[in-house]
Amino acid sequence: MMTRRVYQTIILVLTSTVLILNFFIPISLAQELSEIEKIEEIYVTT
């Protein structure tokens, strides 16, 4: 009974972390791309 509870908790934590990572990684990648574009604009304008 206890092991089943532990397994459910582990699965819940793993799935939630995967979902959170899938949500946050594209945001950070988009921020990095926008920063690179800003740097390129600065180089072009100067």
C-alpha positions in Angstrom: 0.0 0.0 0.0 2.8 2.4 0.9 4.9 1.6 -2.2 1.9 2.4 -4.4 1.5 5.8 -2.8 5.2 6.4 -3.2 5.1 5.4 -6.9 2.1 7.7 -7.5 3.9 10.6 -5.9 7.1 10.0 -7.9 5.1 9.8 -11.1 3.2 13.0 -10.3 6.4 14.9 -9.5 8.1 13.7 -12.7 5.2 14.5 -15.0 4.7 17.9 -13.4 8.5 18.7 -13.8 8.4 17.6 -17.4 5.3 19.8 -18.1 7.0 22.8 -16.3 10.2 22.3 -18.3 8.3 22.0 -21.6 6.6 25.3 -20.7 9.7 27.2 -19.6 12.4 26.1 -22.1 10.7 27.7 -25.1 10.3 30.9 -23.2 13.9 31.1 -22.3 14.9 30.2 -25.9 12.7 32.9 -27.2 14.3 35.4 -24.8 17.8 34.4 -25.9 16.8 34.8 -29.5 15.3 38.2 -28.9 18.5 39.3 -27.1 20.6 38.1 -30.0 18.4 40.0 -32.4 18.8 43.2 -30.2 22.6 42.8 -30.3 22.5 42.3 -34.1 20.4 45.5 -34.4 22.9 47.4 -32.3 25.8 46.2 -34.6 23.9 47.1 -37.7 22.9 50.6 -36.5 26.4 51.6 -35.4 
